[in-house]
Amino acid sequence: MELLGQPSFRAKQLAQWLYVHHVNSYENMTNLPVSLRESLSERFPLHPATLAERRISHDGTRKYIVEFHDGACVEAVAIPSKIDNRLTICFSTQVGCSMQCAFCATGKAGFERNLLPGEIVDQVMLAQEDMGQRVTNLVGMGQGEPFLNYENVLSALRILNYSKGIAIGARHISISTCGLLDGIERFSHEPEQFTLAVSLHAARQATRDLLMPRMATNQLPDLQRALRRYTQKTNRRVTLEYIMIQDVNDTEDDLEALQAFCSDLLCHINLIPINVLEDSSFRPSEPRIMRRWIESIQSCGKEITVRNSRGADIEGACGQLKRTKCFT
Ligand code: SAH
């Protein structure tokens, strides 16, 4: 608005139209002067995203395929919780992903492009409208690696957090990274209290390199140091995500390595029984192994939870998101 020589209150009006009323055209922004609407549509055309597909799980979870103006698609998932009336949206940050993690469907199709801030925000707004309920929590755990699209992701988080817009509290917004050190460092300097989650999945180097080949240049002691610096700087706890895969990363040695990794780290551990993918021999750990890990980690005074990945029947669960093209 400054660029257009407009007073600053116009920016607030515009933000309300975009992020509260979610209108798709400047023409509908009736409290803006016609001449301003015209120059906005000329200089900053709007490209509204659309819902190309929706699938509803028997557990109430909904998976959406969101299509952008160039035909690129990402998946977003709405996860309602009746018990505490929460609505969590899991959004994507890139079309496809370049990380090639062995257990995740997204990387299989490769990387296509980064999402723009508006394309990230649109996923949340479309899901919120479809659910007819206010979003309470956000997780950046869909397709893509958020820290490889750092600036656009942060801009989107700021829009989603903006108090006169969608207004989701920073503490209710989590971003998950495969552990890019520069990104973790940068995130620690952000003033908002966003939550950081890190996909650890193995605390032994050789196993992690096998599961997350693109992270192989990234040594675990360096990751540990980066996380320690992050918690010291922010005073905030990080979440360590750990997918449990039978006989791959769930041995006693793996448990010991995990305990050593997090022994003096302010963290919370989130165990995730792997969701089985097509063409993959990885299977979830046995319940008795899960129990052993939970008890053992709790006895060291660490908080540990088990993720209940919802929406597996609609391929909406963690690691199952893979669509990058729309065929509508
Ligand atoms: N690139 C980021 C964001 C994607 S997050 C990251 O790696 O963190 C995707 C979440 O789903 C992460 O917690 C990831 O570890 C988890 N995930 C991926 N594949 C999975 C699978 N097959 N089963 C269960 N969880 C999986």
Residues whose N, C-alpha, C, O or C-beta is under 5 A from the ligand:
A	BS01	SAH	F103 C104 G140 M141 G142 G144 E145 P146 S176 T177 C178 S199 E241 I243 I272 P273 I274 N275 C318 G319
